[in-house]
Amino acid sequence: MEAIIPAWAEGLDCAVTVCDAEGVIIFMNARSRETFARHGDIIGHSLFDYHPEHACATIRRLLAEGSSNTYSITKQGRKKIIHQTPWRREDGTVGGLVEISLVVPEVFPHYDRDKK
């Protein structure tokens, strides 16, 4: 696991949760552990135990296709952007998913770098 997770991920100011190809949680940084503390230590547990069926279907699809999913939510009065993306083994196969959960302001700037 240490080869997959760089040390700097532990102190990020966003939640980083990593699972393997079967959906088993293999890493949670400090912010992720804080976010999900009410569940106790869930490293080694299946993501599927903590999500409703529609979310489990999305997780299964992302793992099977090796695709990403991004959305925003409001939870406990805070807006978050959630990005779920595959991590890959050296041979290119999907090793699992990384979820990054980032608290953002309700309104924040958007810059169009394509605009002249």
Buried (B, 14 or more C-beta within 10 A) or exposed (E): EEEBBEEEBBEBEBBBBBBBBEBBBBBBBBBBBEBBEEEEEBBEBBBBEEBEEEEBEBBEEBBEEBEEBEEEEEEEEEBBBBBBBBBEEEEEEBBBBBBBBBBEEEEEEEEEEEEE
